[in-house]
Amino acid sequence: MVNSYAANVGKNYTPDPNENIFDSIFREYEHVIFESIISSFGLDFIVKDRHGGDVDTINNVRKIGSDPDMVYKNKDNENAYNNRGDYNSKEYHTDKRYVAKNKEISDQKKSGNLTDAYTGEKVARNGKTDLDHVISAKEIHDDRGRVLSGLKGTDLANCDENLKATNPHTNRTKKADTMDDFLKRRGDEYSDEQKENMKKIDEEARKSYEAKLARAYYTSPKFIKDSAAAAGKLGVQMGLRQVLGFFFANVWCAIRDEFEKAELEWNLNLDLGDFFRAIANGAKRGFEETMSVDGLRKFIDGGIAGVLSSITTTICNIFFTTAKNVVKIIRQSYASIVQAAKVLLINPDGYLFGDRMLAVTKIIATGASIVVGSMVSIALEGTALGQIPVIGDIVQTFFGSLVTGIMSCTLLLFLDRSKTVQNLVGFLNNLDNGVDKELSYIKQQAEFFENYAAKLMDIDIDKFQTEVSVYSDFTNELLKCDNDESLNRILRSMTEKLGIKLPWTGDFDEFMGNRNNTLVFE
């Protein structure tokens, strides 16, 4: 059983004619709505969503300092950056690759084959040149992304694509600026063509630089370990959250049922002991239902949703930063997606195709209601009302829950009562029935062949071949037979060889001439 109240709600439901229709509807949808609200708003403290997710990415760590909400997720990464050491220009400019590139540039100048990489101008044999780091050595040294990747600054700064020959004026006015910042300051000193060339060189150098960082960090054991730990942690938290929501919903509905059973007795003779017994029985029943296989499935579904949402969030943060609110919405969405995928792909309840689509739609509708409710709660957080201590949190939770409840109830009611939806479900079910009949016939024929094959496997092949040979010989003799005497002789020989007992004894004519004799077939 998939145990999705959202999927199963509304089955065989008939409103009580003596009950207010809205009370009747709410009772029908109470469990799914209550479970959704308590899980999403009452138990969200179990899961701590963080700005930028739970894993450090190159994109995110570079925003530390400029984004007040961004922090390192792993203290080891923070310590590595803090202990990177001060920038030492000599270390970068005496590196053997920098020295070798300088010599290569000098040789090209002496041979008259050197061109300024930035301006495109020919450099005279006796002209002066500098070797510039396209991405400055200081920027590379202090780059949080570079430290996170674990690559050495000197290796990155002194690679071929980051070292370009230019005139001393350009190099010494550029200093440690990025190319964009430099052109903003001194761009009027260069032609449009030269500025475009400078931007192109910078773009190519940065593209290579970023690729090296990404390859080193995102394939490293450190990143994989942090991602796995974050996914596992969120999976456990989401599993626990789903189970507790299921538990509280079960307890509430069980206690309510116990109250209804005892309602008549309480009207006649109110007994406080009965009241507490009803609560105890309801809580016990709710606990037993939660501890059943259904409770385990809730934990597994929640765990899968948590793992997937963590992985998705981490991937998103490689390219852009997800705010804490976005992380929450991703997490809420996956809780419904996992359950819907289970119904759609596994179909544990054996739904027909139309009913399966309806069940999936109900689950998605409930999940969408939770997301919208969460967005309302998030929107209120930024208002003056939401900023009021204590009261602000209550207001956010109340209105988020209210929107979720109203949307869930409305969408489920529509899906259950819409004639258009029911006609569509019936149409899809009929399609599924036709396919099922064909599959059933094919399956039946396959079973017949399987049984026949099993019988064939029990045949003694040697004996079968011997018998076939005997019958073949007799057939040939019968075909050659041209009189009654020969036919009689062949038939007698056949019965003897095959061990067939004749229903008479002695001469056939004499046996049949005695009216007291009877034929006995064995």
C-alpha positions in Angstrom: 0.0 0.0 0.0 1.2 3.5 -0.9 -0.6 4.8 2.2 -1.1 8.2 0.6 -4.2 9.8 2.1 -4.1 12.4 -0.7 -4.3 9.6 -3.2 -7.0 7.5 -1.4 -9.1 10.4 -0.1 -12.7 10.6 -1.5 -13.1 6.8 -2.3 -16.7 5.7 -1.6 -17.4 9.0 0.1 -21.0 10.0 0.5 -21.9 13.1 2.6 -24.3 12.6 5.5 -27.5 14.3 4.5 -28.1 15.4 8.1 -24.6 17.0 8.4 -23.5 20.4 7.2 -21.9 19.7 3.8 -18.7 21.7 4.7 -18.3 19.7 7.9 -18.7 16.5 5.9 -16.2 17.6 3.3 -13.6 18.6 5.9 -14.0 15.3 7.8 -13.3 13.5 4.5 -10.1 15.5 3.8 -9.2 16.1 7.4 -6.3 13.6 7.7 -4.5 14.6 4.5 -4.9 18.4 5.3 -3.9 18.0 9.0 -0.9 15.8 8.1 0.2 18.3 5.5 -0.1 21.3 7.8 1.5 19.8 10.9 4.4 18.4 8.8 5.0 21.6 6.9 4.4 24.3 9.5 4.4 22.5 12.9 7.5 20.3 12.4 9.7 22.4 10.1 11.9 23.1 13.1 13.3 19.6 12.6 14.9 20.7 9.3 17.2 23.7 9.3 17.2 25.2 5.9 20.3 27.3 5.2 21.0 30.1 2.8 23.0 28.6 0.0 22.3 25.0 1.0 24.3 22.7 3.2 27.4 22.2 1.1 30.1 24.8 0.2 30.4 25.6 -3.5 32.8 27.8 -5.4 30.0 30.1 -6.3 28.8 30.5 -2.7 32.1 30.9 -0.9 33.0 33.8 -3.2 29.9 35.7 -1.8 31.1 35.5 1.8 31.6 39.1 2.9 29.4 40.7 0.3 26.3 38.6 1.2 25.6 38.9 4.9 23.7 35.6 5.0 26.4 33.6 3.4 28.8 31.6 5.6 31.0 28.5 5.2 29.2 25.3 5.7 32.3 23.3 6.5 34.6 24.8 9.2 37.6 23.1 7.6 37.1 25.1 4.4 36.9 28.3 6.4 40.1 27.4 8.3 41.9 26.7 5.1 41.1 30.1 3.7 42.0 31.9 6.9 45.4 30.1 6.9 46.2 30.7 3.3 48.9 33.1 4.2 49.6 36.7 3.0 50.1 37.4 -0.7 53.8 37.3 -1.6 54.5 38.9 -5.0 58.0 37.5 -5.1 56.7 33.9 -4.8 54.6 34.4 -7.9 57.1 36.4 -10.0 60.1 34.2 -9.4 58.2 31.0 -10.2 60.1 28.9 -12.8 57.2 29.1 -15.3 57.1 32.9 -15.0 60.8 33.1 -15.6 60.7 30.7 -18.5 57.8 32.7 -20.1 59.8 35.9 -19.7 62.8 34.4 -21.5 60.5 33.2 -24.3 59.1 36.7 -24.7 62.6 38.2 -24.7 63.7 35.8 -27.5 60.7 36.7 -29.6 61.4 40.4 -29.1 65.1 40.0 -30.1 64.0 38.2 -33.3 61.5 40.9 -34.1 58.5 38.6 -33.8 56.9 39.9 -30.7 53.4 41.6 -30.6 51.8 43.3 -27.6 49.0 40.8 -26.6 46.7 43.5 -25.5 47.1 46.4 -28.0 48.2 44.2 -31.0 51.1 46.6 -31.7 54.4 45.4 -33.0 57.2 45.5 -30.3 60.6 46.8 -31.5 63.7 44.8 -30.9 64.9 47.4 -28.4 61.4 48.1 -27.0 60.4 47.5 -23.4 57.9 44.9 -22.3 56.4 43.4 -19.2 54.8 40.0 -18.5 51.3 40.5 -17.1 49.1 38.1 -15.2 45.8 38.4 -17.0 44.1 37.4 -13.8 46.3 39.1 -11.2 48.3 36.9 -8.9 46.9 38.6 -5.9 43.3 38.0 -7.0 44.1 34.3 -7.5 45.9 34.1 -4.1 42.9 35.6 -2.3 40.2 33.8 -4.3 38.0 31.8 -1.9 37.1 29.5 -4.8 40.7 28.8 -5.5 41.4 27.9 -1.8 38.3 25.7 -1.7 39.6 23.7 -4.8 42.9 23.1 -3.0 44.9 24.2 -6.1 48.2 26.2 -5.7 48.0 29.8 -6.7 51.4 29.8 -8.4 50.3 26.9 -10.7 47.1 28.8 -11.7 48.7 32.3 -12.1 51.7 31.2 -14.1 50.0 28.9 -16.7 50.5 29.9 -20.3 47.0 31.3 -20.9 47.3 33.6 -17.9 50.7 35.2 -18.9 50.7 37.8 -21.7 53.4 40.2 -22.9 52.4 43.9 -23.0 53.9 47.3 -22.7 55.1 48.5 -19.2 52.4 51.3 -19.1 49.5 48.9 -19.4 50.9 46.3 -17.0 51.8 48.9 -14.3 48.6 50.8 -14.5 46.5 47.6 -14.5 48.2 46.3 -11.3 46.0 43.8 -9.5 42.7 45.1 -11.0 40.4 42.8 -13.0 40.3 43.6 -16.7 36.8 45.1 -16.3 37.9 47.4 -13.5 41.0 48.4 -15.3 39.1 49.4 -18.5 36.6 51.3 -16.5 39.5 53.4 -15.1 41.8 53.7 -18.1 39.7 52.4 -21.0 39.8 55.8 -22.8 43.5 55.3 -23.5 42.7 52.4 -25.9 40.8 51.9 -29.1 37.5 49.9 -29.2 39.3 47.1 -31.0 42.0 47.0 -28.4 39.5 47.0 -25.5 37.5 44.1 -27.2 40.8 42.2 -27.5 41.6 42.7 -23.9 38.2 41.5 -22.8 38.5 38.4 -25.0 41.9 37.5 -23.5 40.5 38.0 -20.0 37.4 35.9 -20.8 39.5 33.0 -22.2 41.9 33.1 -19.2 39.0 33.1 -16.7 37.2 30.3 -18.5 40.2 28.1 -18.3 40.8 29.1 -14.6 37.2 28.4 -13.6 37.2 25.0 -15.4 40.4 24.0 -13.4 38.8 25.0 -10.1 35.5 23.2 -10.9 37.2 20.0 -12.0 39.5 19.9 -9.0 36.8 20.7 -6.4 33.6 19.0 -7.7 35.4 15.7 -8.3 37.3 15.8 -5.0 36.6 13.4 -2.1 36.0 16.4 0.1 33.1 17.7 -1.9 31.6 14.2 -2.4 31.9 13.5 1.3 30.2 16.8 2.3 27.4 16.3 -0.3 26.8 12.7 0.9 26.8 13.8 4.5 24.4 16.7 3.8 22.0 14.5 1.8 22.0 11.7 4.4 21.4 14.2 7.2 18.5 15.9 5.4 17.1 12.5 4.5 16.9 11.4 8.1 15.5 14.8 9.2 12.8 14.6 6.4 12.0 11.0 7.2 11.6 11.8 10.9 9.5 14.9 10.0 7.2 12.8 7.8 6.7 10.1 10.4 6.0 12.6 13.2 3.4 14.3 11.0 1.9 11.0 10.2 1.9 10.1 13.9 0.2 13.3 15.0 -2.4 13.1 12.3 -3.2 9.5 13.2 -3.4 10.3 16.9 -5.7 13.2 16.3 -8.1 11.3 14.0 -8.0 8.2 16.3 -8.9 10.4 19.4 -11.6 12.1 17.5 -13.1 8.7 16.5 -13.0 7.6 20.1 -14.8 10.8 21.2 -17.5 10.1 18.6 -18.0 6.5 19.9 -18.4 7.7 23.4 -20.5 10.8 22.5 -23.8 9.2 23.4 -22.6 7.9 26.7 -21.2 11.3 27.6 -24.5 13.0 26.8 -26.3 10.6 29.2 -23.7 10.4 31.9 -20.5 12.4 31.7 -17.5 10.5 33.2 -14.1 12.2 33.3 -12.5 8.7 33.4 -14.1 7.8 30.0 -12.8 11.1 28.6 -9.2 10.2 29.5 -9.7 6.6 28.4 -10.8 7.8 25.0 -7.7 9.9 24.7 -5.5 7.0 25.8 -7.2 4.6 23.4 -6.9 7.1 20.5 -3.2 7.8 21.2 -2.5 4.1 21.4 -4.2 3.4 18.2 -2.5 6.2 16.5 0.9 5.0 17.7 0.2 1.4 16.5 -0.7 2.7 13.1 2.4 4.8 12.9 4.7 1.9 14.0 3.2 -0.3 11.3 4.7 -0.8 7.9 2.9 2.4 6.8 5.0 4.4 9.3 8.2 2.9 7.9 7.1 3.8 4.4 6.5 7.3 5.5 10.0 7.5 6.8 11.5 6.0 3.6 9.5 8.4 1.4 10.5 11.3 3.5 14.1 10.2 3.5 14.2 9.8 -0.3 12.7 13.3 -0.7 15.3 14.7 1.7 18.2 13.1 -0.2 16.9 14.3 -3.6 16.2 17.8 -2.4 19.7 18.1 -0.9 21.4 16.9 -4.1 19.2 19.3 -6.2 20.0 22.2 -3.9 23.7 21.5 -4.0 23.7 21.3 -7.8 21.7 24.6 -8.0 24.3 26.3 -5.8 27.1 25.3 -8.1 25.6 27.8 -10.6 23.6 30.2 -8.5 22.9 30.8 -4.8 19.6 29.5 -3.4 18.0 31.5 -0.7 16.9 29.7 2.5 13.2 30.1 1.3 14.0 28.6 -2.1 15.7 25.6 -0.3 12.5 25.1 1.7 10.3 25.1 -1.4 12.6 22.6 -3.2 12.3 20.4 -0.1 8.5 20.7 0.1 8.2 19.9 -3.6 10.2 16.7 -3.4 8.1 15.3 -0.6 5.2 15.3 -3.1 7.2 14.3 -6.2 8.6 11.2 -4.5 5.1 10.0 -3.4 3.6 10.8 -6.9 6.5 9.0 -8.7 5.8 6.0 -6.4 2.2 5.8 -7.5 3.0 6.5 -11.1 5.9 4.2 -11.7 5.5 1.4 -9.0 1.7 1.5 -8.5 1.7 -0.4 -5.3 -2.1 -0.2 -4.9 -2.8 -1.7 -8.3 -4.7 1.3 -9.6 -6.2 1.3 -13.1 -4.6 3.9 -15.3 -7.2 6.6 -14.8 -7.3 6.1 -11.0 -3.5 6.2 -11.0 -3.5 9.6 -12.8 -6.1 10.9 -10.4 -4.1 9.7 -7.4 -0.9 11.4 -8.7 -2.9 14.6 -9.4 -4.2 14.6 -5.8 -0.7 14.2 -4.4 0.7 17.0 -6.6 -2.3 19.2 -5.8 -1.7 18.7 -2.1 2.1 19.4 -2.5 1.3 22.5 -4.5 -1.0 23.7 -1.7 1.9 23.3 0.8 4.3 25.2 -1.5 1.8 28.1 -1.9 1.2 28.2 1.8 4.9 28.3 2.4 5.3 31.1 -0.1 2.6 33.1 1.7 4.4 32.5 5.0 7.7 33.6 3.4 6.1 36.7 2.0 4.7 37.7 5.4 8.2 37.3 6.9 9.3 40.4 5.1 6.4 42.6 6.2 6.2 44.7 9.3 3.7 42.3 10.8 6.0 39.4 10.2 8.9 41.2 11.9 7.1 41.6 15.3 8.8 39.3 17.8 6.9 36.1 18.6 3.7 37.4 17.0 5.3 37.5 13.6 6.1 33.8 13.7 2.6 33.0 14.8 1.0 35.1 12.0 3.2 33.5 9.4 2.4 30.0 10.5 -1.3 30.7 10.8 -1.8 32.3 7.3 0.5 29.7 5.7 -1.5 26.9 7.3 -4.8 28.6 6.4 -3.9 28.9 2.7 -2.6 25.3 2.5 -5.8 24.0 4.1 -8.2 26.0 1.9 -6.3 25.2 -1.3 -6.0 21.5 -0.4 -9.6 21.1 0.4 -10.7 23.0 -2.7 -8.5 21.1 -5.1 -9.4 17.7 -3.6 -13.1 18.6 -3.7 -12.8 19.6 -7.3 -10.9 16.4 -8.3 -13.4 14.2 -6.5 -16.6 15.9 -7.6 -15.9 17.3 -11.1 -17.9 15.4 -13.7 -15.2 16.2 -16.3 -12.5 14.7 -14.1 -14.6 11.6 -13.4 -15.4 11.2 -17.1 -11.7 11.5 -18.0 -10.8 8.9 -15.2 -13.4 6.5 -16.6 -12.2 6.9 -20.1 -8.5 6.2 -19.1 -9.7 3.3 -17.0 -11.4 1.8 -20.0 -8.3 2.1 -22.0 -6.4 0.4 -19.3 -9.0 -2.4 -19.1 -8.6 -3.1 -22.9 -4.9 -3.3 -22.5 -5.2 -5.5 -19.4 -7.5 -7.9 -21.3 -5.0 -8.3 -24.1 -2.2 -8.7 -21.6 -4.2 -11.2 -19.6 -4.9 -13.3 -22.8 -1.2 -13.3 -23.7 -0.2 -14.2 -20.2 -2.7 -17.1 -20.2 -1.3 -18.4 -23.5 2.2 -18.1 -22.1 1.1 -20.2 -19.1 -0.4 -22.9 -21.4 2.9 -23.1 -23.4 4.9 -23.1 -20.1 2.8 -26.0 -18.8 3.1 -27.9 -22.1 6.8 -27.3 -22.2 7.1 -28.7 -18.7 5.2 -31.9 -19.8 7.5 -32.2 -22.7 10.5 -32.0 -20.4 9.2 -35.1 -18.6 9.2 -37.3 -21.8 11.8 -40.1 -22.1 13.4 -39.1 -25.4 15.0 -42.5 -26.0 11.8 -44.4 -25.4 9.9 -41.9 -27.5 12.2 -42.4 -30.4 12.0 -46.2 -30.1 8.2 -46.1 -30.1 8.2 -43.7 -33.1 10.5 -46.1 -35.0 8.2 -49.1 -34.2 5.1 -47.2 -35.4 6.9 -46.1 -38.5 7.8 -49.7 -39.4 4.3 -50.9 -38.8 2.9 -48.1 -41.0 5.2 -49.1 -43.8 4.1 -52.8 -43.5 0.5 -51.8 -43.5 1.0 -49.7 -46.7 2.4 -52.8 -48.4 -0.4 -55.1 -47.3 -2.6 -56.4 -50.1 -4.9 -59.1 -48.5 -6.8 -59.8 -45.3 -4.5 -62.6 -44.2 -1.4 -60.4 -44.3 -3.3 -57.6 -42.5 -4.3 -60.0 -39.8 -0.8 -61.2 -39.3 0.7 -57.6 -39.2 -1.9 -56.5 -36.6 -1.2 -59.5 -34.4 2.5 -58.9 -34.6 2.0 -55.2 -33.7 -0.1 -56.0 -30.6 2.5 -58.5 -29.3 5.4 -56.1 -29.8 3.6 -53.2 -28.1 2.4 -55.5 -25.3 -1.3 -54.8 -26.0 -3.6 -57.3 -24.4 -6.4 -58.5 -26.7 -10.0 -58.4 -25.3 -10.5 -62.1 -26.3 -8.5 -65.4 -25.9 -7.8 -68.0 -28.5 -9.3 -67.9 -31.9 -11.5 -64.9 -32.5 -14.2 -66.7 -34.4 -14.5 -69.5 -31.9 -14.5 -67.0 -29.0 -17.2 -64.9 -30.5 -19.2 -68.1 -31.4 -19.7 -68.8 -27.6 -22.5 -66.5 -26.4 -21.3 -66.8 -22.8 -17.9 -65.1 -23.6 -17.4 -61.3 -23.1 -14.8 -59.0 -24.5 -12.6 -57.5 -21.7 -10.6 -54.3 -22.6 -7.7 -53.4 -20.3 
